[in-house]
Amino acid sequence: MHYFSSYLMLFPACIQRTLLRSNIMAISLLFEVLYYNANDIAADWLIVLKCLAKISELKNSGSNAEINIEFNLSRIGRLSAFLNDVSLRHFVSALIRLSLSDDRRSSSAVSSSFGRTIYENTVGKLQTTRFTTKPDQLQNIAFPLVALFIVSVENYGRFECFGESVTQHYCFQGSENDSRVVRTFAFDVISHSIVSVLALGSESKEIHLKMLMEPFCVTIQTTNYIDAAELGVTKLKQIMEDGHDLSVAWPLIINTLTTIANSSHAVADWGICCSTAFSCLKLMVDGKLSLHFELS
Amino acid sequence: MNFVKQVEEQLRDLGTESRHKHPGVKEASERAILSLRLLQNKYVAAVRQATRSIGDGHNAENHPDGIAHPSSYTSHRVAHPTTQMFQSQDILRPFLLAANYPNVGNRILQLSLDGIQTLLAGQAICKQDGVHVVRVLYIQATVCAAAIYGKNHASYGSSHGVGSRGGGGVTLWGSMVENYINIPSAAAGSVVNAGVGTISNFGSSILSGFGFKSGMGGTGSHDDIPPCNSSSSNVSDSDCGVVTANSEHGHNVATTTAAVAAAVTDHSASNSSEKQVNASRSNFVHPTRSVGSAAHASHRTAKEDEAICIRLLQILAIMIGSEEIELSEELLSQCIGICLILGACASSDVYVSDEETRQRVNSLGRTNKFHESTIFKFQGARSVRKKEGPGGSRAQNVSSAASVTFRQIISTLFSRAAAATVATTVATCDGERLENTSQDDKPTGNYLTTVDSESFRIQSLAAKTLSDLCCLAECKNCNGPIGQALLGQQRNLTRPSQYVCFSLMDMILDQHFDLFVVPNTFGDDTLCFKTLLKDRIFPLVTRLISNFGKGNDDSNYSYCEDPSPLALMLKLTIMATSIVTKNCQESSLTKQCQNLIMAIAIPVKCATNLLRDSHDFEDGFIYCTDTIDELKHQTEHEKEKNDETSLTTLWAATISIEAIYSLVSKHFKSMLPVFSAKESDSAEDSLLSSLISIICDFVVVASSSKPSISKLVQAVESNIEYQQEEEEVLDDVRTLKCVPGEGNHNDLFLREESFVVRRIRPLVISNAKSMTEYDLGGTVWVAMNCILLSWRCLQTCNLNEEANLQLVGGSFGPSLVVIQHFLRRCPASETICRSSLSAYLCLSRVSLPIHRDRDSRREVILATLCKLTVPLWVEDDAR
């Protein structure tokens, strides 16, 4: 190691400002390593993902090789699907850590970057639910958050492996992030996750639902951003309107709505939020009554 | 033609041809014809008996009990006689007698050799008479070699203005002939001793064994001839024209003809002083003393001498291969002696002083210090030979034929030894089987004893020969068959060079490796091939290769006639790789194999140190798009500077690298036990690690300056041109491929392998023998590919984690440094980058699966790779 480190000191950092052919070859090689040794990377995913995040921001000149790099980058979700549970946890953990350190894109030109496809894919995935984030605003979201969403989508089948940390991270972003766009995106992702998990209909649905709803509700309750709370309640209402069975989480939801009603903030600021919360309550009651009538 | 008729005609022709000059031969021929007829009658009778026995045999097969009884069958069945029935000393005698005369005419000698060849082909020479045949061949070989050398040298002298040396050559050969052909005459008959030390022990001449007496009719016997160890018998024989001379050692007596004796009178005075000098100068001087001049001995033309030499060598080859001739140590040493004599007749170095050699070299205009001292000495000599004209060509032909025959003799000897080993094994098995059979069914006679003694003799002879080769290769004296052959040599007659010795050892190991794996059945370890291999050959080759690396090679070339020191280095390396690959699975030889491979790597270390110490080392040059033109305009001055480094060390390194490359590329899996052998107690230490580290050091140091990077790029580009002959260069699209994998992975685009073993042509060493056009870039490129290939092989071996760690633990860092070095220093060369990245891939495939606490390899691989992917990378970002 010492030998290696001392050798590296001989060379200054790369001074080229354009993507060289050697860079392209190295990127291709990196994907090959990831492909063949994905489960051997373990705790070092952070290094790789940091690199991929940087690559996603680089400008794509449109050559065949670069198009392939863009394509490979967009398959990161697919790649994660082939990781074992331990590696997946490492992978998700690395993405979360990266996201915490770097939550915004340094460049906004997503349309001409290597990350274009993955962002487009993200929009495509979110479209399956009613999402709030505007597509043109998505380019302000950092690669790790987008990648985390894509990875989650590809691995909903084993949500229990990584879901808790992902949900908590998105809830944290939705509650605390300075950027409204990020907060909105976070709630979109949580909403998408809840709907997707409910749609799976697996035996552990209740556990998954609880795993998702609890932090979600806590976020709505604790956030200092009115728009976040508003968006949270709105997402809650949308889910209920879609007819998903949330009976397991009713105590949590009622508790959240109660918290909003008891809010000490100015009424003018929380008017919309309270109104939406009341709509939620109405939906719950209506749903309960209709169920009661059907049963009787 | 009928065998008997053919022999009879040859005898008759011989008698007719020699009736005036050699009446003794005529007389012997007539007697031989009589013997032949007697034997013919016996032969006819035997044929009749065999024909009858076939009928009886059929009857025996139709035994009333319906069972064929082996004992009754064999008692009735008589094998059809062969020409072996004509084995008779009487028949052979006239041919030997004729060939015994050094000054015999071409026609008589040809007839004599015809006869010997016919008898050999018909297996009609007695088992013990082989040695007598070889003795007369030895005489003729000496005479012919002297004549050819004399004519050759005269030709050279006339055309190059060194005529005095031609005469000198003849004189020298004359003195040699004197010492080889000791030619006193016995009153009772002509006796010849070919002058090899061991022969003296027999104390008798060829014809003493044949009972030949001049002027006496009938068949002779040993008793007819008085003992030939008389201390002085200077008696003339008017009939045969033979003269007996004194023998310095009483038991060594030889004969010559009157013609030679007459010549002696003229030359003995002038030669006597020289002989004394020779005797005191050389340890190999034969004690016997005689006189004669080669110039007088041969009255044949150069063409005739050449033809005779070739025939002599043919007969030798036949004799050694013949099962009917007893392959004794004496016979073998005589045969080798003949080959050495004939092989030396074209060698200038035998006769040319060092001063003359230097003059020749200087006349060729070579001023390079190294070349003068080493290779051009030999190249110059060879060039001169080529210009020597017809005489030189003939000498060269004879010399080449002698070399080939020498090789053939050794090969045949070991073939027979191998066959003897098999026979011993079979006999041992048979013996074990027969112990369980009834007494009646056991074969009669000392079957096992015969097989054992015969096998032992042949194997012993082969082992002694191999031991001699080892001694000669070590520049030591030897006392086996080759040593005995050399014992009769005079002056500077070249011993087989180290190169020849190693070539022969290589051939033996290659052709008869089975000999070296069978256990010793005779109990004597000195005759065990396995022991010889372990205790002699392995250490010898290891030591010599190590010496090359350390630059101690000059001392080994005091008398070698090799084309260049690198020829020996090449031969040793080839031999070493051959030995290692054949013995790598043998656990008892693992340490030896390990030492040998490390010895191969020593020249690489030395070359690395040499380059590191040079003023060109590390100028920070980077081959990028901006500097491509710079390389194209590299000045001639810089090119000249590159040639100043020691070529020998660099060439040796090149040979070593290619040897390691071939070991890795062709024998990796079988070599794993050796490669994984530990050099220290460290868990991450292995021979492979050490090798890779050494090569990595070389690669980095040898490609760290503008000139060396320039050469590397040139070498790589020439390699690409070669690839283009086979297939088109891959474009961007084709470098990415769809991986045929499971599930959805098949839509992942990955890079195509850029490293294909068959594309790498290790052609650098093709110029090694002549040490021309040293290609440092090519060497670095092969070394680079050697590293790559090692990792690739490790990857395909699917070893477990522990084994991987042990094999490559120590070489991980250096390998990564090499990859980084090329990627940083040659970003403008796509092929270099591509290969480096391929190495990266192999490195990652092997290293990433190794999960260890605190193992930083994975982190290093990923961090360095990621660093390469993005152009604007800040160092801290890697963490």
Interface residues (C-beta under 8 A of the other chain):
Chain A: M1 Y3 F4 Y7 L8 F11 A13 C14 Q16 R17 T18 L19 L20 R21 S22 N23 M25 A26 I27 S28 L29 L30 F31 E32 V33 Y35 Y36 N37 D40 I41 A42 D44 I47 V48 K50 C51 K54 I55 L58 S63 N64 A65 N68 F71 N72 R75 R78 L79 A81 F82
Chain B: D732 V733 T735 L736 V739 G743 N744 H745 D747 L748 F749 L750 R751 G813 P814 L816 V817 Q820 H821 L823 R824 P827 E830 C833 R834 L837 Y840 L841 S844 R845 L848 P849 H851 S856 R858 E859 V860 I861 L862 A863 T864 L865 C866 K867 L868 T869 V870 P871 L872 W873 V874 E875 D877 A878 R879
